[in-house]
Amino acid sequence: MKIKKETPIVTVEDLFCSTWNIHWNKEKFHKSRRAYEVSKSYENHISPTFGKMLLSDVTAAKVREWLRGFEDKPIAGIRALEV
């Protein structure tokens, strides 16, 4: 048996893609439209700020700062944080 070495997860985008493939890209999430919500939340809210950032550079302070941008739409911020 040949084992394929996976690409190391180094950026937030790498982690999202890996999580998408393992968890979110399932029929039950597509049927409930949760997969669509997750992909849009990542695309619209997370990727622009954190997508290319190294995981090691993501800090609690940076996440808090990012969440402050959702003061006028707190539900969107909470949903994005879930992703």
Phi, psi and omega in degrees: 000132178261127179260126180273125178285129179276154176293135180297145178273114182237335180245166176299320178298318177302315180296317179298314181299318178296314179295321178301310183295323183277321190246301192283333184277060180235151184306317183298326179283329176289319180297319182278355182072005178295324178300319178296315180299317180296314181295320179290321178297316177298310184299316186273328189244322187269311184303315182301327182266316190246348189311310183269359182285140174295141178304323181293344180266353179279121180239164177300322180296319179294322179292318177300316179300315179299317180296331177300334178290352181255016183303325181276349178215069187299328180296318178298321178295317179294318179296320178294322180296327177298328183288000000 
